[in-house]
Amino acid sequence: MLEKLFRLIFPSYKTAISLFLVPFLSFLSCQTQKKENFLDKIPSTIPREEVKRSQLSAIILIDKDGIPYIKSDDFLSGIFALGYIMAKARYSQIDLLRVISNGMVSSIIDIEQAREIDALTLRTLLNPSTGKLVTDMQWELLQSQRISSALLLLAFTEGINFYIKRLSEGLEELPPEYSSILSARNPKNDPQKFFFTPQQVLAIARFFEWYLTGQGDLALDSLREYIKEVVGDEVFRTYFLEMLTARAGVNIFTLPSPPSLPNPVIFDVLDFLSASEKLGSNNWVISSTLTADGKPIVANDPHLPLFNPPLWFPWKGEFGEDIIEGFALAGIPGILSGTNGKVAWAVTNGGYDSLDIYKEFLEPDANCKTGFKFVHNRSNPTDDFCVESSEIKVPSSKSFELFYCKKHGVILGKREDVLKGKIPARVVLSEGEFLSFRWNGGEQSREVLVFLDILLAGDVQEFLKRATEFEVAPINFVVADLKGNIGYSTYALLPDRKWNLYQFPPIVALPTDGCCDWEKWAEKNKFPHTINPPKGFIVTANNDLPGYTSDGDPFDDPLYLFWSYDPGYRVAEITYMVQEKLKKGKISVSDVKEIQHDTVSYWTRGFLPSFLNALSGFEPNMTDLEKKALSLLKSWDMTCRSGFTLSDLENLQFAELDDQKVRNNSSACTIFWVSVTNIIKNTFSDEFEKYNLKISPSFEDYFLKQLYFYSQGTHKIDFFDDLRTGDRENFEDIAFLSFRQAVSYLSKKFGQNPESWLWGKLSKLKLFHFTSFANLSLFDIGPFPVDFGPVAPSVAWVNLVTDNPEKDFIIQGGPSMRSIAVPDDKTGLFSIEFAFPGGVFGFGKDLQKPDISKHFNDLLPTYFGRGYIKFKRLTDFDNFEKVIVLTRD
């Protein structure tokens, strides 16, 4: 009877049922709360949709902004409803995330490049100790150690599958992508084939973790190894060691810095190539002692690629007595940034060094099943291991054979190929050198056990204790509670790298003779953390929080965390703005919103005076056009507003602003940042060309740091002399040349009036549809002007290393949402208001413009002056436009 009940509720579940029966019923009995029938309270004037034959019962209200609110008697039913409504709103998005994160791209596009992508994805999921996919191991861990969390993940998965089933029956509207580019994945064709599994959901989570940590580390370590081989030690130390230093861009840090460990070597670590993708986020928490209304404020501004629809999914739930609201990542249950009423938290990426690559040598060995072994130590053959293999079968795709070392991870390919950027879909073993990598995401980790617990934390201490179970992507959590506490913590599984990091830096390929193996994890208490700091606020922005890199040496500290962080200009600007607000009194929520919209870069605050001073000496020789442009720079307030306003949401039309002051500042921003692109090129390209290397956007942060160091008088090398000429150039020469080139470029593009060179004419935002991963832009939206600025809190992901600003100033990422959590006056509980660059629902009548009636991109005005959106109380029925009732009838 019990088994039938469980099968009735979750018919597509295929694992041993008996393990779940007693805990399942116990879980329900503990969670269920008897209360008045909430449905009877909802006015009949609100349109109602009855969804029958649901495995679990819940009520979903949709407010007038398209945000779903879930009402249920228990967490299990609520999370099931979340899976259903997320699929209903975003099915094509979460399906494509599943395809990408589970190695299934070649099932849609059967080409070699797709197979290479899939093979690399599967390598990131392979556990080298067992040869199993880590997603299978995570699911097994959940079932054995935290049955309640396993049930919640299963409920979320089954909620998605319930939507797929209804879609196949014609009871849901088919997303338009499945009538065109994704027709082969139309669930109507075979719904069972497209049902989600818990492991696939776990793979989506790992995909985000790989994007935030491992992807960049792998590219960096491989490419650094290549450059080290090409340029040799002399060039390495002569030019690039300091040019691309690990030294922090600005010495403004979040936490007090402990003393460095004694070491006679001063080692400016080379971060030679960084991943082309930009990463970044801002979060901060302000104590109630510093706020105007005596309430703590938690702000979040995560920077991610800007997609259509957005990566975040805003929602609110009332499950029995528990309330949660905030933002899930598409395809993942729960809330990553948000509140449970008692505690509010915000997130950024810590970016710790969680991956190492190893230089492996293979030779034939008939005693090994694969026919090859790893030669780790020729003087001690007992250290050698057989090359292991694992065949991974992917649904709707071909199988992949992966080779790995139990100590050093999965083989990427032949060393010479990988260093040139070629990671094959199929590795052919042979005698010679190969590269392998080990990433903490391939290890079994505990965050799956606590994703429910963290939603129920009662105060800062409890939250931070549970947050240290997030073991793969290092998340910077800032948090506040109703008791008046604020705090910060981060953690990740990092190898305790006890070897000589100066001799074997973990930023290039490591030897495999046992010197640099992963033996144990770094201790939790060594990671940065704080509660109730004396200054009363905590800011993080992917920066070096404890100040380990202030001396340029990340290896002389209590714990090696990372070789080079964000340079620190965003955290410096936010800190500066908070301190400026405090000079005038207490901080308000409107002050926090102003900081979130801040388009000024702290880098500009430091560099602009030197730039203007350099130009002043050339003013007598300037043309009239150049003098007009210089006049705009002299009066510039350093903001980067677009100079446009959203005039017609339905057709996504923008109009130029008439305010002359705004126009002048906007145009000055354009002149400045185009000049900066020229300064970078004119300053640094000669050093690279001398050694047949190409300057690229990957170096941007380091060029900006060197220019900032010069402006502050802290530079160590003068890079301004052009090695290609016989003259001796200085900063003033480079500054004027770059300014003159910028004025010439802009006058050709936008005419002879510098006051019309609006930032929004050159720098525009594009919202990418997920099919753009396959270089198909059928459903992208834009580009259109937006108030984002380079290296600012309201950051614009543009490439400053460019010969073509019109192309490379198209914004590909930035603030992916803006949220502020503060205790509500009526309830006394934390609640959130937010801005959102899109809409909650993922499709409308036309995928290339907003559809207000279906909440497709209808929230864009929140990024163009419209007020923030507030999560509503479920009893405020005037704010809702639809009710969906999930019933088991």
N, C-alpha and C positions, 0 to 999 in steps of 0.2 A: 504494500500500500504506500509506504513512504517513498520507495524508489519510483513508483508511478507518479507520485506528486512531484518529485524533483524533475523527472523527465518531462512532465507536463509543463512545468514552468520554463525549463531550459532544454527544449527538444534537440537543439543542434550540438549540445555538449557531448563530447565523445570520450572523456576520461573516466576513470573509475568513480562511479557514483557513490558507492558506499562510504567513501572517505568524508563526504560532505553532509550526510543526512542529519546526524545529531547536531553538529555545530550549526548547520543551516537553520534548523528549527529553533535552536537556542538563540541564535542571532536575531531571528525575527521576533521571538517572544520578548527579548530584551529591548528591542528597538520600538516595537509597536506602542503607540500611545492612543488611548481611547479619547475621543474628543467629539465636539459637535461636528456635524457634517458641513465642511467648509463649502462644498459645492452649492448647498442651499442658500448660502449668503450672497453668491455672485448674482448680480442683477440679470434678469432675463433679456435685457436690452443689449447685452454684450453677445455678439455672435458666438455660437458654440459648435464645435466639431466633435462628434463622438467617434472614437477610435476603438473598435471592439476587437476581441480575441487577443488582447495584450497579455503577455505573461504575468505582468504585475500592474497594479493600479496606481495612478497618479494624476494630478491635475497640472496642466501647463497653461499659464497665462502669458500672452504676448502683449507687451505694452506698445504705446504708440510710436516708440523708436525701434520696434522690432526685437527688443530684448526679451528672452524667455525667463519666466519665473516658475519654478517647480514646487508644487505643494504635495507632500506625501507623508505618510505616517512613519516612515522609516528610511534610512539611508539607502537600503538596497533598492527599494522602489524608485527613490529619487534619482539614483545613479542610472538605473535602467532608463528612466524618462530622459535623462541627459543624453544618453547614447542615441535615443530615438530622435530627439529634437535637433541634436547636432548633425545627425545624418540628414534629416529633413531640410536643414538650412544649408549644409555644406557638403553634401555627399561627394560631389566630384573632387573637392579639395582633399577630403580625408581618404578617398580612394586613391588619388594620385600620390598622397603621402605614403600610403601603404605600398604602392608600387615601387616608389623610390627607395623606401627604407627596408624593404624585404628582398631586394635584388630581383625585381620583376620588370625592369624597364624594357628588357629585350623581348618580353612577351607582347609588347605593343609595337616596338620598333626593332625589328630583327636585323640589326646591323652590328658590326664589330664594336663600334664605339659604345653602343648600349650594353653589349656584353661585358666590356671593360668596366663600365660603371657598376654593373651588377656584381661583377667579381670582386671589385674593391669593397663594395658595401658588405658583401658576405664575409670578406676578410675581417672587417671591423666587428662583425658579430661572432666570430669564431673564438671560443675559449681555448687557448693553447695547451692548457693542462689536461683537457679531456677530449679535445677534438669535436666538442658539441657546440651547437649554437647557444650563445649566452641567453637568448630569449627563452629557449626551452628550459635552461637552468633556472632562470628567474621565475618561470611559471611553476616549476617543481618546488622552488624555495617557498613560494607563496602557499602552495597547497600543504606543505609540511610544517611551516612555522607560523603562518598567520591566515587562518581559514577565513576570517571575516574580510580581510583585504582581497583574498582570492575571489570570494563571492562578489565583492564589489566590482572587481575588474571583469569578472564573467558577466555580471548584470549589465555593465556598460556595453560590452561586446554584443550581448544579446539584444540590447536596445537598438544598436545599429542594424543587426540582422533582422529585427522586426520591421524596420523601415524597408530594408531590401525586399523582404517577403511581400510587403504591401505594394512596393513599387512593381514587382513582378505581376501582381494581381490587378494592376491598373488603378490602385487606390491612392497613389501619390503621383504628383507631377514629375515627369521625367526631366532631369536637368538637361539643358540644351546641348552640352558637350557630348552627350551620348547619342545624339542624332547626327553627329558630325565626326569630329576627330577621334572620339572615344567610343565609336559605335561597336567595336569589337568587345568592349567591356560593359555593354548594356546589360544590367542585371536581369532584365526581362527575358533574356535569352536562356539563362540557366541560373536561377537565384542561388541554388546550393553551391554552385561553383564560386560565387562571389561573397559568400558569408565570411565575415571576419572571424578570426580566432584571437584568444587572449595574447598569444605569442606575437601576432602581427601588430597588435596595439602596443605591446612592449617594444617592438622594433621601431615604431614611430618615435617613441620616447628616446630610444638610443640614437636615432637619426638626428634629433635635435641636439643631443649631447655631443655627437660626433661633429656636427657643424660648429658648435661653440668651442670645442677643445681640440679633438684629435685631427680634424681636417687640416687646420693651419699648421699644427706641429709637424705632421708628416711631410707636408710640402716644404716647410722651412728646413727641417733637418736634412732632407734629401738634397735640396738645392744648395744649402751651405756646404755640404760635403763635396758637391760638384765644383763650386767656386774655389773652395780650399785647394782642390786638385789643380784647377786651371791657373790661378794667379800665383801660387807659391807663397811662401812665408814672408818674403820681403815686401811684396806688394800688399799682401794681407795686412801687414803691420804699418806700412808707410802711409797708406791712404785710407783703407776701409775700417781699420780697427777703431779709430776715433770718429770717423764720419758717421758710422752706423752704431754708435755706442749704445750700451744699455742704460746709460745715465738718464735719470728722470728729466723730462723736459722742463719741469718747474718744481721747485722744492716746497710744494704744499701737499701735505699728506693727511690722511684721515685719522690715523692713530699715532700715539707716541712711538718713536722708533727705538728699539732696544740697541745696545751697543753692538758694533760689529765684532765678530770673532777676530782675534789677532792673526794676521797673515802677512808675510813680508811682500807678497806679490800684489800689485795694483793691477787689476785685470778688467779693462773696459771690454765687456763681452760683445763680440760681434753678432749682431742680429742681421745677417746679410740679406736674406730675402724673406719678406713676410707674405702671407697669402694675399692674393689680390682682393679677396672679399674683406670688406670692412666689418668690424664688430664693435659694439659699444652700447652702453645703457647708462642711465642716471637713476639713482634713487637716494632719497635722504629722509631722515626723520628728525623732527624738532620737538624737544621736550615741552611739556605744558608750561614750564616756568618761563619760556621765551615767547609764548604766543599770546595774541591779543585777547582771546576768549578763555585762556587758561586750559586749553585742550591740546593734546599732542596731535601733530600732523605727520602723516606718512605719505610721501610723494614717490611716484614711479614714472619713468619715462624710458622704457626699454627700446633700444635702437636695433631694428632688424630690417631685412629686406621688406619692402612695402608691396604687398601682394593684393590682388583683387580676386576673392575677398581677403581681408586681413588674416594674419596667422592667429590672432587672438580671438577667442569666443567668449563674449561677456554673458554672464548668466547669474541668477540668484536662486537659492534653494532654501526652503523651510522643511526640514525633515524631522518630524516630531517636534522636540524642543530645540533642535539645533538649527542655526541660521548660518549660511555661508553666501558670500557674494564676491564676485571678482571675475578673473580672467583665466580660462583654460587655454592651453595651446590646442589647436585643431587636431582632433584624433586622439586626445589624451583625456582621461577622466579627472575630475577634481578641479582645483584652483591653484595656479602657481603664484599669482599675485592677487592679494585680496584681503578679506577679513572674515572672521566668524562672529563679529560683534564685540567680543571681549578683547581680541588681539587683531592688529592689522599689520600686514607685512608687504614689503616690496623687494624686487629682485634685480640684480645685475649679474653679469658673467665675471667670475673671478679670473678665468683664463690661465690657470696654473699649468705647468709643464707636466702633462700626464702621459707622455708618449716618448719612447726611445726607439731609435733604429739601430740595427746591428749589422756588421759586416761579416757575413757567413761565407765559409769556404766549403764547397761540396766535392766529394770524390766518390767513385763507385764503391759499393759494398754489397756483395751478393747475399749477405746475411740479413739485409734490410728488405722489407716488403716492397719498398719503392725503388730498390736498387741503388740507393745513395745514402750517405751519412754526412753529418756535419763534422768537420775537423775543427775542434775547439782548442786543442792543446797537443801539439805533436810530441811533446816530451811526456805526455801523460794521456795515452789513448783512452783511458777509462772515462775521461771527460767528454768523449765523443758520443753523439746521439744519432740514432737513425732519423732520417727524414721521414716524418709521419705524414699521412694523407687522410683527408676526410672528404667524402663525396656528399655534397649538399644538393638536395633536390628541391627545386623551387616550383610552386604551383604555377601552372600555365606557362612554364618556361623550361629550358633545358637544365640539366644538372651541371654542377660545377665541382671540379676536383681542386681542393685547396691543400697546399703543403705547408707544414709548420714545424717549428722547433718548440719543444715543451718549455724551454727556458726563455727563448728569445722571441717567440711569437710567430706570426704568419709570414710566409715568404711573399714578397712583393714581386720580385722578378730578378733578372740579372742586374748586377750593380750598374754596369755601363748603360743599360737601358733606362733604369729607374732614375738615374741622375740626369738623364735627358728628358725626363717627364713621361716616359713610356712605361705604364704599368699594365701588362697584358692580361687579357681575360683568362688565358690558359698558360700556366708556367710549364716550360719544358725543362726538366732537370738535366743537368750536364755537369761535368767537372768544371769548377771555376768559382768566381765570386758572385754572391747573391746578396740582396738586402732583405732583412726581415724587420718587422716592427712589433712592438708590444705596447698596447694601449690599455689604460685602466678600464675602458668600456668593454673590453673582452673578459673582464672578471665578474664573477657573481657579486652583486652589490645589494645593499639593504634598503635603498630608497623605496622599493616596491612594498616594503613591509610597513612603512610609516606614512604613506601618502594620505591615509585616513586620519591617523593620529595627529598629524600636523594641522589638520583642519579643525581639530577639537581642542587645541591647546588653550589653557585658561589664562596664561600670563607670559611675559617675556622669557622668564627662565625656562618654563616648560617648553615653549616654542623652540628656543635655541638649542635645548638639549636634543629635541627630536630632529632639528634641522641638521645636526651633525651626522645623521644617518644618510644624508644625500651624498653619495660616495663617488659618483662619476663626474658629471659636470659640476665644477666648483661654483656654487651660487653664493653671491654676496647677499645675505638676507639683512635688511634693516627692519626693525620691528618696534611696535609700541603697544602698551596695554592700558586698560582703564584705570589701573592702579597708579599710573604716572611714570612707569618705567619705560626706558628706551634701550635698545641694544643692537648689536651687530655680531654676526658670526659667519664663518664659512668653513668648509671642509671638503676634502676629496681624498680618494685613495691615491696617494702619491708614494712612489717607492722611496724608501729610506736610503738615499744615495750616499752611502758612507765612503765611497771611493774618493780618490783625489780628483776633484772636479776641475782643477786647473790642468791636470795632465790628461784627463779624459772628460772634457766638457760634454754634458748631455744635450748638446745642440748640433752635434755632427754624429756620424756613424761611430758606434762604439765597438771595441774589440769583444771577442766572444770567449776569451780564455778564462773566464770566471771573475775577472776584475770588476765587472760592471753589471752583474746579474741582479735581478730584482729578488731580494730575499725576504723582506718584510715591509710593512707600510709605516709611514711616518706617524708619530704619535699625535693624537687629536689635540692635546693641550699645547702643541707648538704652533697651531694655526692662529692667525689674527682673530681676536674677538674682544668685545668690550660691552659692559652694561653701565648705563648712566654715567657717561663721561662728564667731567667737570664743565666743559664748554657748552653742554646742553644740546648739541646736535651732532649728527653723523651723516657724512656725505660719501657716497662711493660712485665712481664712474669708470670702472675697469682699470683703475689706477693702482699704483703700488701703495697699498694702505699703510703698512708700517714704515715705509721709507727705506726699504732695503737697498734700492738702487740709487740713492742720493749720491753715493760715491762711485757709481758706475760699475760696481762689483756685486753681482747677485749671489756670489758663492761664499761670501765671508760672514754670513748671518746665521742665526740659530737654526734656520731651516731654509733650504733652497726651494723656492716656490716657482720662480719663473725667470727667464732670461731678460725679458723686456716687456713692460706693460704699456698700456696707453700712456702717451707722454704726460698727461696730467692737466691739460689746459681746460678740459670741461670741469673736472673737480675743482680746479682753481677758480674758475669763473663762478660756479655755484657757491663755493665757499665765500668768495668775495661779495657776491650779491647778498647772501644771508647776513654777512657781517655789516654790510652797508645798511641793510634794512634795520638791523638791531641798533645801529647808531641813532636811528630816528625814533626808536621805541620798540614795541612788541611786534611780532610777525603775524600777519593775517593770512587767511586762505587765498585772498586775492593777490597777496605778495608772492605766494608760492606759485600761483598760476603765471604771474609775470615772469618768474624765473624759468618756468617750464617753456615759455615762449621766447626766452632770451636768445637772440640771434647774434649776440656779440661774442667774439672769441677772446679769451684771456691772452691767447697768442698775439692777437691784434693789438691788445692794450700794451703789450711789451714791445712789439716790433714797429708799429706805426710811427712813433716819434723818430726813430732812427731813419726810417724810410723818408719821412718828410724833411728831415734835416739834410739827408743826402741830396734830395731833389732841389733844395733851396739854392745851392750853389750853381745850379744850371739854369735857374729861372730866366736870367737875362737872355739866354740863347734859345729859349723855347719859342715855338710858334704860338700864335694866338689860340689855336685849338688846344694845345698842350697847357697853356696858362689857364684856360677855362677848366680843364680837367683837374689841374693842380688845385685850383681854387675850391673845387668841390671836395677834394681830399682834405684840405686844410680845415674845412668846416664840418667834416663828417663826424657823426656821433657814433660811428663804428657798428651800427645796426645793419642788418641785411634783410630788410623787408622787400617783398617782391615788387611793390609799386602797383599791385593789382588788387582788385576785390572780386569776389564771386558774385556775378550779377544774375545768373540764371542757372540754378542747380539742375533742372530737368535736362537742359541741353549742354551743361557744363561750359558755360560761357563766362569769360572774365573781362572786366573793364579796367582801364588804367585809372588810377587815382588822380584827382585834381590837386590835392594838397601839395604845394610846391616844396615844402620842407621835406615831406616824405619822399617825393620824387628825387630831390637832390641827394638825400642820404642813400636811397636805393641805387642811384647811378654811381655814387662814390664807391659803394660796395663793389659794383661791377668793375670799376676801374682798378680798385685795389687788388681784387683776387685774380684778375687777368694779369696784372703786373706781377703778382706773386708767382704765377705759373712760369712767367718768363724769367724771374729771378732764380727760381729753382733750376731751370734749364741752363741759363747762362752761367750759373755758379758751379754746378756739379757735373754737367755732361762731359766736360773735357777730361776729368779724371777717369771716367768710365771708358770713353772712346780711346784713350791712350792704351788701354788694356783690352780693346776689342770687346768691351762689355756694353750692354745697352741699358740706359737709364729707363726705369719703368715706374708705374704707379705703386709698385710694391715698396718702394723706398720712401714714400711720401712723409711718413711720421718722422723719419730720421733727418731728412732735409729740413723740415720745419724746426726740429730741435736745434740743428746747427745754426740756422738763421736767428733763432731766438737767443741762443747762447751768445752769438755775436752782439746782438742788440743790448744784452745785459752785461757784456764785458767778461763773460765766463767761458768763451771759446778757447780751445787749445791749439787749433790749426786754422790758418787763413786759407780758405778754399776759393777766394775770389779771383786770384790771378788765373787767367785763361792760359792753360798750358799749350794751346794751339797757336798762340801768337807770340811775337817777339817782344811785345810790350808788357809792362807790369800793371795789371788792372787792380783796382781796389773796390771796396763795397760801393762807393759813390758812383764809380763808372758803371758797375753792373746795375745799380738801382736806376740810373737815368736811362740807360739803354733799354732796360725792361719796361720802364714806364712809357718811353717813346714807342716801343713795339706795341704795347697795349692800346695806346691812343690810336695808333694807325689801324690796328685790327678792328677796334670798336667803331671807328668812323666809317670804315668800309662796310661793316655789318649793319649799323644802325643810323648812319647819317652824321652830319657835322655839328649836331647840338648835343654836347655831353649830358645835358640835363634830361635827355630822352633815352639814355643808355640804362634803362631800368633793369635791375637784377632779374626780375621775372621774365625778361625777354631772352635771357641767356640761360639761366638756371631754372629748370622746370622739373616737376615731379612726374614720374611714370609709375602707374600701378600695374604690376605684372601679374598676369594669370599664370596658374601653375603649369600650363602647357608650354610656357616659355622656356621651361627646362629643356625642352626638345627643340629650341630655337624657332618655335612657332608663336607668332605674336597676334594670333587671330582675335584674342579676347583681352588684350592689354588696353588700359585706359590712360589717356593722356598722350604726350606730356602737357602739363599745365602749371602755371606759376604758383608758388607757395612760399611762405615765410620761414625758410630754413637757411642757416648760414654755415659755412665750413668751420669745422673744429669748434662749434658753439654748443651750448646745452641743447638748443633746438637745431640739431645737427643736420647738415646736408651731406649725404654720401656722394661726393663728386671727386673726380680725379684731378688733383692739382698738378700732377706730372703729365703734361699733355701738350701736343702741338695743335689741338683742335678743341678749344673750350666749348664751342657750340655742341659738339658731340659728347664730350666727357663731363660737361656740367649738367647733363641730364641726371637727376637725382634718382638713385636706385634703392636707397634705403634711408632710414632716419627714424624719428619717433613713431613707433608702431602702435602706440596708444599713450595717452597721458592720464594718469589717475591720481586722485587725492583722497585719502581716507582720514576722516575726523569724526569724533563722537557726535551723534545727532542730538539736537536740542530736545526733541520730543521723546525719543526712546532711550537716550543715554548710551546707546550702542554705536560702535563704529559703523559708518556707512560711507559709500564711495560716490564721488562724481568724477566724470571722465570725458575726454575728447577721443574721437575715433576716426581714423582716416579711411572710411569706407562704409560698410553696412554689415549688419549681423547676418543677413541671408546672402547666399552665394550666387543667386541668379535672378534675372528679371526678364522682361520682354526683349530687351536688347542688352547683350553682355558688354557693350562698349559705351554705355552711358547709364546714369542713375535711373532706377525705377522706384520711385518713392512708394508706390502702392505695395510693392513687395519687399521693401527695406533692403534694396540692392544699392549700395553706395549712397544711401540717403543721409548718412551722418557726416559726410564730408564737410558741411558747413561748420562743424565744431572745430575744424582746423583753419577756418577763415572768419573768425570773429564771433560766431554764434556761441552762446554760453555753453558750459559743460553740461552733460547729461547726468542726472542723478538716478541711482537705483531707487525704485519705489518700494513702499510697503505694500504687501499683498492685499491689504484691506482698503487701499486707496483705489477703488474700482474705477473711478473716473479716468484713470491713466491707462486703462487696458482696452484693447480693441478686439481681442479674440481669446477664446478659451478652448483648449484641446483637452478632452477627457479620455484618458487611457483606462479602459475597463476590461475585465477578464470575461465579460459576458459574450 
